[in-house]
């Protein structure tokens, strides 16, 4: 888009010089997003970035609020929720999986598939579905653990009640 000179005719078609017409109008500023809206946008953006990185088989790790997201060179991607040790897979062997995230104006709901814990420097997952356990062989455990510790130190205990809501509270 070309820059309009101050003394050129205004592009709005008024016939006046730009400096007299539209140059004086204030530029409308968009309404700033609320913190909840920012988190929703940021979470979905982070999920998409992590999924794309996994599909491209690029290693990455992201901290966002109470979440840690990572992708590996093997093409796997995961979303971890620090306060309740929940997680869900975002990509498998370079294939992006559907993110089980439902949003509305007040909440973000994630259908978690596993609980995670670190045992002997390995990331161990327990499936919600059948309680089976597996070890994430390609998980950057050291980096994820460091992220989890940083996030856990930032969250006051009284804030946890506001982060997690029972389904009855949402309805």
N, C-alpha and C positions, 0 to 999 in steps of 0.2 A: 504494500500500500504506500503510495507516494505521500510525502509530507505536503500539507497545504500551507502556502505562504500567507502571512498576515494580511497583505493587501490584495490577495486574489479574491475572486467572487466566491461566496460561501457555497459549498456543495449541496446545501439543503434546498437551493433553488430560490431563495428569497430575493436575490439580486443585490444584496448588500455585500460589503467587504466582510471577509471572514472575521477580522478583528472586532467588528462592530456587531456581528450576528452571533454565531455559535461558539466562537472562542471564549465568550464571556459566560456561557452557560456552565453551571457546575456539573462536574461529571458525577453521575449517580454511583454511589458506593454500594456494593452488595452487602446485605445483612451478614454480620459475622456469624459463623456457625457456633452452636452451643457446644459445650464440652462433650455431651453425649453424641451429637452429630459428628464431631471431629473424630471420636473414638471409632464410631461405626465406619466412617469413610476410611480412616486409617487402618482398621483391622482388615477390612475387605481389600484395601490396596496392598497391605502387607501379605495377606494370603495369596493374592494374585501374583505379586512379585516373587514370593517364595516358590509358588507352583511353577512359574515360568523358569526360574533359576534351576529348579529340579529337572524340568523338561529339557533344559539346555545342558544338564549335567554339570552345573556350576555350584560349588560349595558356597553357602551363605548362612549367616545367623543374624537374627533381628530381635531386639527387645522392644516391646510395645506394651506399656501399662503392666498388666499382670500376665502378659503372654510372651513366650519365646517361640520363634519360628525358625526352622533351619531347613536347608536343602543340602544334598550331598553330591559328590561327583559321580556316584552310582545312580543318581536320578531319583532319589527318595526325598520326600519333604514331609515335615511334621509340624503341627501346632501344639504347643504345650501351654497349659494354664497352671501357673505356679501355685496359687493359694490352695487348690484342692487336688493337685497332682493329676489332672485330667489331660488327655491328649487325643489327637485324631490325625490320621495320615492324610496328607494333601496330594502326594504324588508317589507313584510306585514304579520303579525301573524306567523313569523318564516319561511316564504317562500321567497326565494331570487327572486327579480324581475329583469328583463333585464335592465341593466344600459343604458339609452339613450345617450351614449357618443360616438361621432365620432371624430377620431383623424386623422390629417395628419401631414406633417412635420412642418407646421408653426402654426397651431392652434389646440385648443381643442374646439369642439362644444358640448354643452350639450343642449338637448331639455327639457327645464324646464317645469314643469307642473303647478307650483303654485308660487305665491308671498307670502312672509311671513311678519308678523309684530307681535310685542308683544303688547297686550292690556290687562290691568289689570292683569298682571303676568300670562297671558295665551298666547300660540303661536296660532295665528289665520292665517289660510291659505285661499287664494283666488285663485280659479281655473282659469287658463287661458282659459279653454275650455268653461265653462258656467258661469263664474263669481260667482259661489256659494262659500259660506264661510263655513269653518269648524274649530273646535278647536282641536288641537292635545292634547288629554287628558294625554298621557303618556310622553310628551316631557319634558326633564329636562330644563325647561325654564331658571332657574337661571344660570345654567352652560353654556347653549348655549348663553344667553345674555352676559355673561361675556366674552366668546370667541369672540363674534361679536364686542364688544367694544375694546378688545385688538387688533384685526385685523384692525379695522377701524382707530385706532390711528396710526398704522404703515404705512398706505398707503397715500403718498402725493397726492394731487389732480391732479397734472400733470401726475402722473402715471396711473390714471384711464383711460385716453384716450388711453394708450397703452394696457391696459388689455382688454378693450371692443372694438370690431370692428363691424361695420355694415356689413351686408352680402355683400353689394356692395364693401366694402374695401377688403374682403377676396377673391373675384373672380378675 
